[in-house]
Amino acid sequence: MLSGVIYMHRILDNRMGGISSRNFKMFRNLCGDKTLENVAIVTNMWAGVDLHIGEAREKELASKDMFFKPVLDKGAKLVRHDHTLESAHNIIRSFFNQVPQALQIQQELDSGMDISQTSAGRELDRDLMELITQHRKDIQAIIEEMKEASYLRDEQARQELAQDREKLQEEVKRIQADSENLASGYMEALRKLEERMNETQRTEKVSADIQDLQAHNEEQVRHWKATTPDNAVLEAKLGGAFPIFGFWGKMAVMLSPFSLSWK
């Protein structure tokens, strides 16, 4: 359950290219529509662009369906980060009153889906398969060129093409391995996230216990002040009784609330 999710976008980018679009599509599949009220799209690197240019890009990102408009219409926020600590704190504080919600991928996994069956998993598989298909087409084209080079007895060209084919075949194997490792990698990341969240909850509990203890001690001190002589009177009596130890008499007065409260 998360109160806030942040998606970073560089305002330096003058367009949202293929990689950025795929990343955001994956982000949407991870979050789902129901949790968008807990999402902040944060633009950064404002110092690297003229303000009027950055504002124009920001307006375009917020107003066009091909960019962030669909998620903003469903409750997500578009905010700026100006690279200051105060700005970062303000973004984090904006989530404090949000109701924690489970991401779509968490709900899908809880329902018994395999990672490859989730919306995010299917999206990633689709991208990987497109890449594999393109690589296989490239390999086939290289094979045809190798045949032509052999026919023309161009040994150097044939060797270069063979190296290119080998590189593409290795790339296909790597992509397939990445796809097969998707589930285990995500589950490990999810486990680490849960550990951090549990640690945060434990830290919050300790902090709450400390605050309760401080409140209890303050109440004890108030009770002592209401039921004992005035400190100045008590100090004078102690000073008169032990003139040589006037300093320690004062210390006794200062420490007396704590000694009395723990008897």
RODO-2510 file (C-alpha; in nm, 4 decimals, decimal comma):
residues 263
     n   res          X          Y          Z
     1     m     0,0000     0,0000     0,0000
     2     l     0,1499     0,3301    -0,1102
     3     s     0,0454     0,6858    -0,0319
     4     g     0,2498     0,8303    -0,3140
     5     v     0,4256     0,7344    -0,6352
     6     i     0,6566     0,9692    -0,8265
     7     y     0,7302     0,9661    -1,1997
     8     m     1,0235     1,1888    -1,3009
     9     h     1,0332     1,3718    -1,6352
    10     r     1,3133     1,5992    -1,7545
    11     i     1,1795     1,9333    -1,8707
    12     l     1,4997     1,9550    -2,0799
    13     d     1,3554     1,7050    -2,3275
    14     n     1,1901     1,8919    -2,6126
    15     r     0,9809     1,5882    -2,7012
    16     m     0,8644     1,2639    -2,5452
    17     g     1,0450     1,0060    -2,7572
    18     g     0,9930     0,6349    -2,8004
    19     i     1,1803     0,5281    -2,4868
    20     s     1,0066     0,7885    -2,2693
    21     s     0,6666     0,6898    -2,4079
    22     r     0,7319     0,3211    -2,3418
    23     n     0,8557     0,3947    -1,9906
    24     f     0,5446     0,5963    -1,9094
    25     k     0,3172     0,3312    -2,0584
    26     m     0,4883     0,0741    -1,8353
    27     f     0,4468     0,3084    -1,5370
    28     r     0,0734     0,3351    -1,6059
    29     n     0,0421    -0,0427    -1,6233
    30     l     0,2231    -0,0754    -1,2917
    31     c     0,0001     0,1802    -1,1180
    32     g    -0,3378     0,1313    -1,2849
    33     d    -0,6061     0,3994    -1,3041
    34     k    -0,7463     0,3670    -0,9516
    35     t    -0,4230     0,4807    -0,7832
    36     l    -0,3573     0,7844    -1,0026
    37     e    -0,4728     1,0205    -0,7268
    38     n    -0,1571     0,9129    -0,5421
    39     v     0,0701     0,9802    -0,8405
    40     a     0,2846     1,2902    -0,8901
    41     i     0,4503     1,3542    -1,2250
    42     v     0,7535     1,5609    -1,1285
    43     t     0,9383     1,7702    -1,3854
    44     n     1,3006     1,8473    -1,3017
    45     m     1,6149     2,0107    -1,4499
    46     w     1,4414     2,3481    -1,4781
    47     a     1,7744     2,5260    -1,4345
    48     g     1,8884     2,3906    -1,7708
    49     v     1,6159     2,5544    -1,9782
    50     d     1,4779     2,9069    -2,0256
    51     l     1,1725     2,9525    -1,8068
    52     h     0,9345     3,0443    -2,0908
    53     i     1,0471     2,7392    -2,2911
    54     g     1,0040     2,5134    -1,9893
    55     e     0,6586     2,6533    -1,9188
    56     a     0,5564     2,5971    -2,2821
    57     r     0,6709     2,2339    -2,2630
    58     e     0,4946     2,1905    -1,9301
    59     k     0,1703     2,3226    -2,0804
    60     e     0,2036     2,0857    -2,3762
    61     l     0,2668     1,7869    -2,1486
    62     a    -0,0434     1,8705    -1,9455
    63     s    -0,2784     1,9452    -2,2338
    64     k    -0,2143     1,6732    -2,4932
    65     d    -0,3590     1,3230    -2,4825
    66     m    -0,0359     1,1759    -2,6183
    67     f     0,1483     1,2958    -2,3080
    68     f     0,0244     1,3313    -1,9463
    69     k    -0,3273     1,4721    -1,9923
    70     p    -0,5096     1,1342    -1,9546
    71     v    -0,3557     1,0644    -1,6132
    72     l    -0,3948     1,4240    -1,4953
    73     d    -0,7649     1,4028    -1,5811
    74     k    -0,7874     1,1000    -1,3500
    75     g    -0,6312     1,2688    -1,0486
    76     a    -0,2537     1,2661    -1,0957
    77     k    -0,0619     1,5872    -1,0194
    78     l     0,1968     1,7647    -1,2352
    79     v     0,4499     1,9451    -1,0143
    80     r     0,7920     2,1040    -1,0499
    81     h     1,1108     2,0173    -0,8630
    82     d     1,3597     2,3047    -0,8657
    83     h     1,6490     2,1008    -0,7210
    84     t     1,6144     2,2435    -0,3694
    85     l     1,5590     2,0530    -0,0465
    86     e     1,2446     2,2552     0,0247
    87     s     1,1004     2,1615    -0,3142
    88     a     1,1670     1,7917    -0,2511
    89     h     1,0104     1,8117     0,0963
    90     n     0,7004     1,9847    -0,0417
    91     i     0,6511     1,7075    -0,2971
    92     i     0,6816     1,4392    -0,0291
    93     r     0,4502     1,6278     0,2089
    94     s     0,1812     1,6412    -0,0592
    95     f     0,1333     1,2667    -0,0099
    96     f     0,0902     1,2760     0,3688
    97     n    -0,2894     1,3021     0,3634
    98     q    -0,3385     1,0577     0,0771
    99     v    -0,5131     0,7274     0,1469
   100     p    -0,2634     0,4416     0,0885
   101     q    -0,3613     0,2202    -0,2038
   102     a    -0,2238    -0,0941    -0,3654
   103     l    -0,0802    -0,0593    -0,7132
   104     q    -0,2484    -0,2466    -0,9962
   105     i     0,0433    -0,4891    -1,0284
   106     q     0,0245    -0,5671    -0,6551
   107     q    -0,3457    -0,6445    -0,6854
   108     e    -0,2823    -0,8616    -0,9915
   109     l    -0,0101    -1,0610    -0,8166
   110     d    -0,2242    -1,0967    -0,5029
   111     s    -0,5005    -1,2438    -0,7194
   112     g    -0,2650    -1,5240    -0,8224
   113     m    -0,1412    -1,3956    -1,1576
   114     d     0,2074    -1,4791    -1,2790
   115     i     0,4205    -1,1702    -1,3438
   116     s     0,3989    -1,2308    -1,7189
   117     q     0,0169    -1,2252    -1,6955
   118     t     0,0007    -0,8800    -1,5371
   119     s    -0,0638    -0,5681    -1,7437
   120     a     0,2942    -0,4514    -1,6929
   121     g     0,4332    -0,7959    -1,7732
   122     r     0,2308    -0,8201    -2,0935
   123     e     0,3438    -0,4734    -2,1976
   124     l     0,7082    -0,5614    -2,1403
   125     d     0,6722    -0,8935    -2,3224
   126     r     0,5142    -0,7092    -2,6150
   127     d     0,8084    -0,4672    -2,6351
   128     l     1,0608    -0,7497    -2,6076
   129     m     0,8879    -0,9560    -2,8755
   130     e     0,8848    -0,6574    -3,1116
   131     l     1,2567    -0,6151    -3,0534
   132     i     1,3259    -0,9863    -3,1064
   133     t     1,1188    -0,9879    -3,4261
   134     q     1,3113    -0,6899    -3,5621
   135     h     1,6456    -0,8518    -3,4757
   136     r     1,5441    -1,1730    -3,6506
   137     k     1,4540    -0,9749    -3,9621
   138     d     1,7954    -0,8085    -3,9464
   139     i     1,9638    -1,1489    -3,9099
   140     q     1,7779    -1,2817    -4,2127
   141     a     1,8840    -0,9777    -4,4156
   142     i     2,2465    -1,0354    -4,3127
   143     i     2,2240    -1,4017    -4,4179
   144     e     2,1063    -1,2932    -4,7618
   145     e     2,3950    -1,0463    -4,7871
   146     m     2,6387    -1,3201    -4,6801
   147     k     2,5112    -1,5445    -4,9575
   148     e     2,5650    -1,2652    -5,2078
   149     a     2,9167    -1,1988    -5,0715
   150     s     3,0018    -1,5681    -5,1044
   151     y     2,8727    -1,5684    -5,4603
   152     l     3,0924    -1,2689    -5,5395
   153     r     3,3854    -1,4307    -5,3507
   154     d     3,4107    -1,1271    -5,1211
   155     e     3,5575    -1,3021    -4,8166
   156     q     3,6129    -0,9859    -4,6126
   157     a     3,2515    -0,8745    -4,6523
   158     r     3,1308    -1,2236    -4,5648
   159     q     3,3354    -1,2273    -4,2424
   160     e     3,2086    -0,8833    -4,1399
   161     l     2,8500    -0,9910    -4,2015
   162     a     2,9081    -1,3098    -4,0024
   163     q     3,0246    -1,0996    -3,7072
   164     d     2,7167    -0,8780    -3,7349
   165     r     2,4924    -1,1841    -3,7428
   166     e     2,6629    -1,3281    -3,4352
   167     k     2,6148    -1,0024    -3,2445
   168     l     2,2445    -0,9932    -3,3298
   169     q     2,1992    -1,3564    -3,2297
   170     e     2,3640    -1,2848    -2,8937
   171     e     2,1343    -0,9851    -2,8497
   172     v     1,8292    -1,2030    -2,9163
   173     k     1,9515    -1,4546    -2,6555
   174     r     2,0056    -1,1740    -2,4045
   175     i     1,6573    -1,0333    -2,4584
   176     q     1,5026    -1,3780    -2,4187
   177     a     1,6993    -1,4322    -2,0968
   178     d     1,5849    -1,0926    -1,9667
   179     s     1,2260    -1,1895    -2,0373
   180     e     1,2652    -1,5210    -1,8547
   181     n     1,4226    -1,3455    -1,5543
   182     l     1,1491    -1,0825    -1,5357
   183     a     0,9417    -1,2614    -1,2724
   184     s     1,2260    -1,3471    -1,0360
   185     g     1,3765    -1,0003    -1,0670
   186     y     1,0474    -0,8260    -0,9927
   187     m     0,9683    -1,0496    -0,6963
   188     e     1,3110    -0,9778    -0,5472
   189     a     1,2563    -0,6032    -0,5926
   190     l     0,9103    -0,6352    -0,4367
   191     r     1,0562    -0,8249    -0,1394
   192     k     1,3143    -0,5507    -0,0808
   193     l     1,0432    -0,2844    -0,1080
   194     e     0,8302    -0,4646     0,1507
   195     e     1,1327    -0,4887     0,3820
   196     r     1,1910    -0,1143     0,3548
   197     m     0,8226    -0,0427     0,4177
   198     n     0,8234    -0,2711     0,7240
   199     e     1,1361    -0,0992     0,8530
   200     t     0,9685     0,2390     0,8029
   201     q     0,6630     0,1195     0,9972
   202     r     0,8862    -0,0025     1,2815
   203     t     1,0669     0,3317     1,2878
   204     e     0,7342     0,5180     1,2996
   205     k     0,6200     0,2981     1,5920
   206     v     0,9404     0,3688     1,7873
   207     s     0,8960     0,7412     1,7194
   208     a     0,5356     0,7244     1,8438
   209     d     0,6471     0,5391     2,1591
   210     i     0,9097     0,8052     2,2279
   211     q     0,6511     1,0811     2,1879
   212     d     0,4167     0,8992     2,4284
   213     l     0,6992     0,8678     2,6820
   214     q     0,7856     1,2366     2,6486
   215     a     0,4214     1,3307     2,6999
   216     h     0,4061     1,1079     3,0093
   217     n     0,7195     1,2692     3,1560
   218     e     0,5855     1,6189     3,0885
   219     e     0,2632     1,5265     3,2674
   220     q     0,4638     1,3971     3,5646
   221     v     0,6602     1,7233     3,5791
   222     r     0,3382     1,9299     3,5671
   223     h     0,1948     1,7177     3,8481
   224     w     0,5078     1,7678     4,0575
   225     k     0,4997     2,1447     4,0083
   226     a     0,1369     2,1552     4,1193
   227     t     0,1942     1,9527     4,4371
   228     t     0,5367     2,0721     4,5656
   229     p     0,6640     2,4052     4,7085
   230     d     0,7847     2,6724     4,4771
   231     n     1,1330     2,5915     4,3486
   232     a     1,2719     2,9251     4,4642
   233     v     1,1467     2,8596     4,8196
   234     l     1,2844     2,5070     4,8143
   235     e     1,6180     2,6301     4,6815
   236     a     1,6393     2,8939     4,9568
   237     k     1,5696     2,6315     5,2226
   238     l     1,8335     2,4020     5,0796
   239     g     2,0837     2,6869     5,0494
   240     g     2,0219     2,7856     5,4107
   241     a     2,0529     2,4315     5,5354
   242     f     2,3670     2,3599     5,3311
   243     p     2,5379     2,6922     5,2614
   244     i     2,8650     2,5271     5,1610
   245     f     2,6921     2,3167     4,9006
   246     g     2,4815     2,5902     4,7461
   247     f     2,5587     2,4776     4,3901
   248     w     2,4628     2,1189     4,4642
   249     g     2,1503     2,2431     4,6368
   250     k     2,0502     2,4129     4,3138
   251     m     2,1265     2,0963     4,1213
   252     a     1,9066     1,9017     4,3601
   253     v     1,6206     2,1429     4,2944
   254     m     1,6700     2,1149     3,9204
   255     l     1,6834     1,7369     3,9264
   256     s     1,4109     1,6854     4,1852
   257     p     1,1207     1,6569     3,9338
   258     f     1,2877     1,3627     3,7661
   259     s     1,3869     1,1888     4,0884
   260     l     1,0402     1,2358     4,2323
   261     s     0,8627     1,1243     3,9173
   262     w     1,0396     0,7890     3,9061
   263     k     0,9915     0,6934     4,2756
***
